[in-house]
Amino acid sequence: MNAPARKIIHCDCDCFYAAVEMRDNPALREVPLAVGGRPDQRGVVATCNYEARRYGIHSAMATAQALKLCPDLVVIPPAMEKYRIASRQILAIYGDYTDLIEPLSLDEAYLDVSDSPHCKGSATLIAQEIRKRIFATVGITASAGVAPNKFVAKIASDWNKPDGLCLVRPDEVDAFVAALPVKKLHGVGKVTAAKLNKLGAQTCADLRNWTMLELQHHFGSFGTRLHDLCRGIDNRAVCNERERKSVSVEETYTPDVPDLPACIALLPELFDNLNARIARAGAQKSVQKLFVKLKFSDFHQTTVECVGTAPHVGQYAKLMETGYARGKQPVRLLGVGVRLGEAENLEQLSLFADADV
């Protein structure tokens, strides 16, 4: 006997940072708007409103390029604390309907409402109510996808943006996924999509003609995932506990940092910022490796790491020296960080094994 289908909602606010800014300054609603870094400091667009998107502007585009596409673009710097406040309000609304919430970013999350008693157990009605409450409480719009699994729900949330809702019932999944371009599959980037297209697979229906062995031959272990996704199969559970794998800080410099001594001179500030971030994350006891990241002026990037249980500025200097020797040219980005292990988690489990924590 098959288990009942899950009821998954993927909720995603529409152009989140820009939406918050337009909420606070209604004059921005009628103009192309981007939230991002300054063009003279190699800034990038974090998000933009739909007016700006008409010019071909999108997230992660260089701000300078965005201004070439739309000289009238209004660019404002991110106000992260304001966005975090809005995010906490949204998360509190989600929590009224289920404990199974998996945030993906400040404005995006999966919710498993399979066992929720609200709205007569209807995931669609829950999604509608959540969207109405976000608008009433936060003053911005959100779109939602409702489906039996995470993959289809995420695709569906983008279907009727902005301010939209899309329901894909269990018996509709097969046809819904079959028509999708392969580039929509989770984990398929430009390179993989181009390879799939070259092999004759434009849609998920095309991809279903391939056996799992054939897909594994061309794409390795990812072939198994492709085999399932093109059929709408995704058994991942909504997980409300995500293990942190690393803590890091990085900075892009304008102009480029000219040489190794200049890089070393910037290390103390990076080191202090890293220690503050580790403290905020409560990760001091689970540090297992130290690493340094350098991106050179030609965009070549390298990372050097070593075993270590605590950040040490002298060790970072040595790692930076090793990394710089791989490029020996001006540096545009420097980063320092730590990789985390499971020591802290294991210690907590042993301490609280018999307690309800």
SVG drawing of the C-alpha trace seen along z (x, -y; Angstrom):
<svg xmlns="http://www.w3.org/2000/svg" viewBox="-12 -59 67 61">
<polyline fill="none" stroke="black" stroke-width="0.4" points="0.0,0.0 1.5,-3.4 2.0,-6.0 -0.1,-9.1 1.5,-11.9 3.2,-14.7 1.8,-18.2 4.7,-20.5 4.5,-24.3 7.4,-26.3 6.9,-29.9 9.1,-32.6 8.7,-36.4 8.7,-38.4 12.0,-40.4 12.3,-40.5 14.9,-43.2 13.4,-45.5 9.9,-44.8 10.8,-45.9 12.4,-49.1 9.3,-49.8 7.1,-49.2 9.1,-51.8 9.3,-54.3 6.3,-54.0 8.0,-56.4 10.3,-53.5 7.4,-51.3 7.2,-53.0 10.9,-53.1 13.4,-50.4 15.1,-49.5 18.0,-47.4 19.4,-46.6 23.1,-45.9 26.7,-47.2 28.1,-50.3 29.3,-50.0 32.6,-51.7 33.4,-48.9 32.6,-45.9 29.2,-45.6 26.6,-43.2 22.8,-43.2 21.3,-41.3 17.8,-41.6 15.7,-44.0 12.1,-44.8 10.0,-43.7 10.4,-47.1 14.2,-46.6 13.7,-43.0 12.1,-44.3 15.6,-45.6 17.2,-42.2 18.6,-42.9 18.8,-40.0 20.3,-38.9 24.1,-38.5 24.6,-40.8 27.4,-43.3 25.8,-46.7 27.9,-48.4 26.4,-46.1 22.9,-46.7 23.3,-50.5 24.4,-50.0 21.2,-48.1 19.1,-50.7 20.8,-54.1 17.8,-55.2 18.2,-52.3 18.0,-53.4 20.5,-51.4 20.4,-51.4 22.6,-49.5 21.2,-46.6 19.7,-47.3 20.2,-43.8 18.8,-44.4 15.6,-45.7 15.3,-42.5 16.1,-40.3 13.2,-41.9 10.9,-41.1 12.3,-37.6 11.6,-36.9 8.0,-38.1 7.5,-35.8 9.1,-32.8 6.7,-33.4 3.8,-33.2 5.0,-29.9 5.4,-28.6 1.7,-29.0 1.0,-26.3 3.8,-23.7 7.0,-23.0 8.5,-21.4 10.0,-24.5 13.2,-24.5 14.4,-28.0 16.5,-28.4 17.2,-32.1 15.7,-35.1 12.6,-35.1 12.3,-31.5 11.3,-28.3 9.8,-24.8 6.9,-23.9 5.6,-20.4 1.9,-20.8 1.0,-17.1 -0.2,-16.8 -1.3,-20.4 -4.9,-20.7 -5.3,-24.2 -7.6,-25.2 -9.2,-21.7 -5.9,-20.1 -5.8,-21.8 -2.3,-22.8 -3.7,-25.1 -5.8,-27.0 -2.9,-27.2 -0.7,-28.7 -3.4,-31.2 -3.7,-32.2 0.0,-32.5 0.3,-34.8 -2.5,-37.0 -0.9,-37.3 2.5,-38.1 1.0,-41.0 -1.0,-42.2 1.8,-41.9 5.0,-42.6 3.5,-44.6 5.1,-42.6 3.8,-39.9 4.8,-36.2 4.3,-33.4 3.7,-29.8 3.9,-26.4 1.9,-23.4 2.9,-19.9 3.6,-16.4 7.4,-17.0 10.0,-19.7 11.2,-19.7 7.8,-20.2 6.7,-22.7 9.8,-24.9 9.1,-24.9 5.4,-25.7 6.1,-28.7 7.8,-30.4 4.9,-29.5 2.6,-32.4 5.0,-35.1 4.6,-37.7 1.9,-37.3 0.8,-34.0 -0.1,-30.5 0.3,-27.2 -1.1,-23.8 0.2,-20.6 -1.8,-17.6 -0.2,-14.2 -2.0,-13.0 -0.7,-16.0 3.0,-15.7 3.8,-13.4 2.5,-15.7 3.7,-18.9 7.3,-17.7 7.3,-16.1 6.9,-19.5 9.7,-21.2 12.9,-22.2 15.8,-20.2 17.4,-23.4 14.7,-23.6 15.9,-20.4 17.5,-21.0 21.3,-20.9 21.3,-21.4 23.4,-24.5 24.3,-26.0 27.0,-23.5 24.9,-20.4 21.9,-21.8 24.0,-22.4 25.4,-18.9 21.8,-17.5 20.6,-19.6 23.5,-18.4 22.6,-14.8 19.1,-15.5 17.3,-16.1 15.4,-19.4 12.6,-18.5 12.1,-16.1 10.0,-13.9 13.0,-13.6 15.2,-12.7 12.8,-9.8 14.0,-7.9 17.4,-7.4 18.0,-4.5 19.5,-5.2 22.7,-3.4 23.0,-5.7 22.5,-8.8 25.1,-7.5 27.5,-6.9 27.3,-10.5 26.8,-12.3 28.2,-10.0 26.3,-9.7 24.2,-12.8 22.7,-10.6 20.6,-8.8 19.2,-12.1 18.4,-13.2 16.6,-9.9 14.3,-10.5 13.7,-14.3 12.7,-14.0 9.9,-11.7 8.9,-14.1 10.4,-11.8 11.9,-13.6 11.8,-11.9 13.7,-14.5 12.1,-15.4 11.6,-19.0 14.4,-19.3 14.3,-22.0 17.8,-21.4 20.6,-22.2 24.2,-21.5 26.6,-24.3 29.7,-23.1 31.8,-26.3 32.1,-29.9 33.9,-32.5 34.3,-36.1 35.5,-37.6 36.1,-41.0 36.4,-42.2 38.9,-45.1 38.9,-48.1 41.6,-48.6 43.1,-45.1 45.5,-44.3 48.9,-44.6 51.1,-42.1 51.5,-39.6 52.6,-42.1 49.5,-44.2 47.4,-41.0 49.0,-40.2 48.3,-43.8 44.6,-43.2 44.5,-40.0 44.0,-41.4 40.7,-43.0 39.5,-39.8 40.6,-37.7 38.7,-39.9 35.5,-39.7 35.9,-35.9 36.2,-35.5 33.1,-37.6 31.2,-35.5 32.4,-32.2 31.3,-33.5 27.8,-34.5 27.4,-31.0 28.6,-29.3 31.0,-27.2 34.2,-27.6 34.3,-24.0 33.7,-22.4 36.5,-24.0 38.5,-21.3 40.3,-23.1 41.4,-26.7 41.3,-28.0 42.1,-31.0 40.6,-31.9 42.1,-34.2 40.6,-35.4 43.2,-37.0 42.7,-39.9 42.2,-37.4 39.4,-35.8 41.4,-32.6 40.5,-31.4 42.4,-29.2 41.7,-27.9 44.4,-26.7 43.5,-24.9 45.1,-23.0 44.1,-21.1 43.5,-23.4 41.1,-23.6 41.2,-27.4 41.7,-30.4 45.3,-31.7 46.4,-34.8 49.9,-33.5 48.6,-30.3 46.3,-32.3 49.4,-34.3 51.2,-31.1 48.1,-29.9 47.8,-33.2 51.5,-33.1 51.0,-29.6 47.8,-30.7 49.4,-33.9 52.3,-31.9 49.9,-30.0 48.9,-33.2 51.6,-35.8 49.4,-38.7 47.1,-41.3 44.3,-40.0 40.6,-41.2 39.2,-39.1 40.5,-37.7 38.6,-35.4 39.4,-33.5 37.3,-30.8 37.0,-27.6 35.6,-24.2 33.4,-22.6 33.1,-19.0 30.8,-17.1 32.6,-17.3 30.3,-19.8 27.2,-17.9 28.5,-14.7 29.4,-16.4 25.8,-17.8 24.3,-14.4 26.2,-12.7 25.4,-15.4 21.7,-15.5 21.0,-11.9 18.4,-11.4 17.0,-15.0 14.2,-16.4 16.1,-19.3"/>
</svg>
